[in-house]
Amino acid sequence: MLKDKVALVTGGAEGIGRAIALVYGREGARVVVTDCNDQGGEETAAMINQAGGQAIYRHLDVTSLENHEEVVDTACKQFGRLDIACNNAGISGEFRLTADHTPQTWQQVIDINLTGVFYGIRTQIRAMLKTGGGSIVNISSICGQIALDEITPYVAAKHGVVGMTKNVAVEYGTKGIRCNSVGPAFIKTKLVNNLPEDVRNNLSSMHALNRVGDPEEVAELVAWLSSDKASFITGSYYAADGGYLAR
């Protein structure tokens, strides 16, 4: 599905990002795995290579525009081009009522979850334009569509990712670049551990499928959107939510 494509993943050291990188590799893409967790990122790249794929790891602080430029430059130098990018890196931030969030807790989440995606998109687009286009998939959340108590910075950032995705799709559609967003509900990752205990205890029942999702289930959707099989799809938001938003 992605044979001979070159793909970049942010936040690829674990969880959904690792699953996306592994599916990209399985489907034939050459993968640039990035993260600020060097050990986990190196492990993800090694897993792809051990399975017969081709991958490299590079450190990335998503709040640094210079870092984004460095990893995209590495992808182009190592593999000749950039066809696919998945902007996945993100944090949940602290759980507090809106008036109790400090400017510091607000800024940290916005810097990573929104500005970091903008820096990625900005850099990735420039590389893709040189070779006729590509596909960008941004990981938003169900919180890109709805509210969730006590994480206003996260909700604001994820709504922003959905809006930015639409703008990129409109601006660059005629230039061969597609851009879509994916909104996971609650997935079996470490981020779930940050939730209040009473929320964790009721997670399954919040979904129509009565369970939380696996990272691989999100990754399969991302890989499809990244591929030419989704060639007429851009500017869209796809929920990978087990029916959460249907309630």
Salt bridges, closest charged atoms under 4 A:
GLU14 OE1 - LYS190 NZ 3.31
GLU27 OE2 - ARG26 NH2 2.79
ASP38 OD1 - HIS59 ND1 2.76
GLU43 OE1 - ARG18 NH2 3.33
GLU69 OE2 - ARG122 NH1 3.88
ASP73 OD2 - LYS77 NZ 3.10
ASP83 OD1 - ARG81 NE 2.67
GLU94 OE1 - ARG96 NH2 2.43
ASP214 OD1 - LYS188 NZ 3.22
GLU217 OE2 - ARG211 NH2 2.79
GLU220 OE2 - ARG26 NH1 2.89
ASP228 OD2 - LYS5 NZ 3.58
